[in-house]
């Protein structure tokens, strides 16, 4: 048990950062359907191209954020 606690204490900061990045990645994945429903409900229903483009760019930004978080999470997890 002392051996395990030694390694946990040694890498606690990176472990917590990795967990935080995993949570951000999951949130980014879970926001995608909400924005898609807004595109369908508000943009397509009202035939408003500006709203469709706005929510599409938001979805692209969220997907890019999720991808960056996934890459960083993998880098830090491989260090641990």
C-alpha positions in Angstrom: 0.0 0.0 0.0 2.9 2.4 0.8 4.2 1.8 -2.7 0.9 2.7 -4.4 0.5 5.9 -2.2 4.0 6.9 -3.2 3.2 6.9 -6.9 -0.2 8.5 -6.3 1.4 11.4 -4.5 4.1 11.7 -7.1 1.7 12.1 -10.0 -1.4 13.6 -8.2 -1.2 16.9 -10.1 -1.0 15.3 -13.5 -3.8 12.9 -12.6 -6.1 15.7 -11.5 -5.3 17.6 -14.7 -6.0 14.5 -16.8 -9.3 14.0 -15.0 -10.3 17.7 -15.6 -9.5 17.4 -19.3 -11.5 14.2 -19.5 -14.5 16.0 -18.0 -14.1 18.9 -20.5 -14.0 16.4 -23.3 -17.1 14.7 -22.1 -18.9 18.0 -21.8 -17.9 19.0 -25.3 -19.3 15.7 -26.6 -22.6 16.2 -24.6 -23.1 19.7 -25.9 -23.1 18.7 -29.6 -26.7 17.3 -29.6 -28.0 20.3 -27.8 -26.6 22.6 -30.5 -27.9 20.4 -33.3 -31.4 20.5 -31.8 -31.1 24.3 -31.8 -30.1 24.3 -35.4 -33.1 22.2 -36.3 -35.6 24.0 -34.0 -34.6 27.6 -34.6 -32.7 27.7 -37.8 -34.5 25.2 -40.1 -37.9 25.9 -38.7 -37.6 29.7 -39.3 -35.4 29.2 -42.4 -32.8 31.5 -40.7 -29.4 30.9 -42.4 -27.7 33.2 -39.9 -28.7 31.1 -36.9 -27.8 27.9 -38.7 -24.3 29.3 -39.4 -23.9 30.7 -35.9 -24.8 27.4 -34.2 -22.7 25.5 -36.7 -19.7 27.6 -35.9 -20.4 27.1 -32.2 -20.5 23.3 -32.7 -17.2 23.5 -34.6 -15.6 25.4 -31.8 -16.9 22.9 -29.2 -15.7 20.0 -31.3 -12.3 21.6 -31.6 -12.1 22.2 -27.9 -13.0 18.6 -27.2 -10.4 17.4 -29.6 -7.7 19.6 -28.0 -8.7 18.3 -24.6 -8.5 14.7 -25.8 -5.0 15.2 -27.2 -3.8 16.9 -24.1 -5.4 14.3 -21.9 -3.6 11.5 -23.8 -0.3 13.3 -23.5 -0.6 13.7 -19.8 -2.0 10.2 -19.2 0.9 8.7 -21.1 3.3 10.6 -18.7 1.6 9.1 -15.7 
